[in-house]
Amino acid sequence: MSSERIRVAVILASVRKGRFGPTIANWFISTAAQRDDVETDLIDLADFPLPTALTDEPTPEVAEMHRAFSARLAEADGFVIVTPEYNHSFPASLKVAADWTQMEWHAKPVGFVGYGGLAGGLRAVQQLKHIFTELHAVPVRDAVSFHGPWGQFDENGALIDPTDAEAAAKVLWDKLSWWATATKEAKARRPYDG
């Protein structure tokens, strides 16, 4: 196995006012600090409000935003998507981001951290696995899920009882690291033809 660190883009999918996503994304990124095999890049979709109308001739502002977003994805060896569950699904901002890109995801693993009510974001995660498979990504089986997370974190964004969530995060990081290393090494030997 390569000793080179993998670069993981952690994508914050919620763009709603008053969103809880930053708390969860920051916690998840903090779990990577204990590892020597990954480095993270937080990509907040609120910073990339791509339009829902796809076009071959975007305005200069949209074209520049698209270039910047695509470049950040292209630099990543793998991804973790932090997503809430809205109406039994994922946020529209995430679908728009996926629709504006394609090759940036090819032959790279995608992990998920879901949160929401009783389902803990798992319905959103299941739907996203289909979408990212279509984008030639490699969805990771294991995920982190928060059922009703609003009372699980203190005022500083730390988990009150981190035991289960940290164990799940470790499994996700382990699997993501393995897949990112494997796909990166495979692409170095033979480029992926998507």
Steps between C-alpha positions, in 0.01 A plus 500: 500500500619848414619722785380808313208681661172501315315824443133482599251769409237521774195648333247684714172457312254714696468865403194585712493793738560376855642169375658253741734356237809706588500354852497145365748571219746663740466210744561247222807689376632506856496118502753506216750684719577170673608341170821526302356368173251775408481874452166677464360784294161633615283602204188686611236500225375833639820644348413355157136590420496347153172558312245225452482577127794320338643675196789473258531880509499608864555860599863590575422495874345152484781374277760617752309347793470174307875499421589559866260231624613248238866563582443429869322173416766399248776541761330253734582130518167433670196671646282502808161662463341643812130514425177562682183321405228733373161351411647146497774609258814712468530877435453638150834680532676163494317377191585825320867465598505142370323598177755774423790253531580149388859394431614650830329209679621217275661201673513670840333384821213692655406464865199646676415665829124535526286674756134567562202379698421139576665372180824685574550597136520139385229538234695790349820295510339202326375722217840667464673165455302449178591845370869465574513155346367662182784754527747207497591559863539221756247542784633368829264261676559627855367841603461722804142579600360744754141450609379828650847653528394836642523381859811288452751786472598758759520876442859461369404242236641201690304181542367449849543122468741441211548123540272363226546785254879494529500123447285541188724783375809281543342223292403750230849653492661153487284390206531832317877498541524146366284574196667834428845340511387204287331713233786751493757223449283329237460825304876554510547162331211537257293818456130461567291514185159621610 
